[in-house]
């Protein structure tokens, strides 16, 4: 039977290990994450954004991005320490269905959680916002000049 | 109960560590999208590097005993996108009796599959070191009945339980509805207790599926409502729904734009061996980037 002090020590040790684990696994901007986009099944790739014509979708998506995504991908989606740029060609050229599939499934091994806890319409709103971003160029690597 | 100097010292260290965690996290707010369940788990884990600090209360009435107010603090940390670890501190006040600390728990949830599937399994492992006076009713197991909670605190706290608990969490979200089912198996390592079993099921849905374009406090998408049902399933020698307690509880969560989540759940006992009424509420706050902040503190990146 573990003694109280042993248990407390083990608990503190475990918390320390888990904190270190986060620091270790947090990925930097990485082409491997973009490579996940190529794994989307054909059925998902072909899906159309049902909110494509919704005039509020981009604004609502921007709000959701700020709440859930900006911490890792940067406030302007230019990429951060934990998540890659969403203005990169790989993302901007992907179909809405592909982005929706990636949001739903995450890239768990690379640190991106699944976002299926957001209802489908909210995930499509996020896709609308991401697709509205101007792609990064050499003269404007963050794609900020034409930010919506 | 007399505590040894070493134990007191460890308790002081733990308190200091938890205060440090809280202070370090204050500067790192994040918006949560929390489920309304209080007993049932869905398959969503804490985002990696985020710390969620939660406080929960349960007010319960007892036939043959005084009403009580139990509470726990929960520190939930996303170690990776597939592993969440949590520490709990439990306490309770029994009216007309006393207020006591009843123990701690350490819980881990591990996502078993990388992608979303028709049903998503998560493995739950918990070690708990609690006294017999613990009344947080975080789960029901074995033949837990209302009468078990009627003993005075001075007697109940003399019982020390060291328990291992395993759960298989199954969950799916479809068209905005989350459906979750948890099966529990627990073994009290103290004495020759048999394996005990329990269950929890839940369903919930946001009041609106589309987000409004502006930040708002009372938007329907900020509210998630549902219902959960939980209870015991007996033990290895006597498995089943009989001679144990069962509860049905509507649940609602309000995810505020100010990064707080409020939860409320009135629970109703479904048979004569359950508490007639349990009122639960909770308050939580999620802090993003906690892991990175701690890593930076120690010279990491």
Interface residues (C-beta under 8 A of the other chain):
Chain A: X1 X2 X4 X5 X7 X8 X9 X10 X11 X12 X14 X15 X18 X19 X20 X21 X22 X23 X25 X26 X51 X56 X59 X60 X61 X62 X63 X64 X67 X68 X71 X81 X82 X104 X105 X106 X107 X108 X109 X110 X111 X112 X113 X114 X116 X117 X118 X119 X120 X121 X122 X125
Chain B: X6 X7 X10 X11 X13 X14 X17 X30 X31 X33 X35 X42 X44 X45 X47 X48 X49 X77 X78 X79 X80 X81 X82 X83 X85 X87 X104 X106 X111 X114 X115 X116 X127 X129 X162 X173 X175 X176 X178 X189 X190 X206 X209 X210 X211 X212 X213 X214 X215 X221 X288 X289 X290 X291 X292 X294 X295 X300 X301
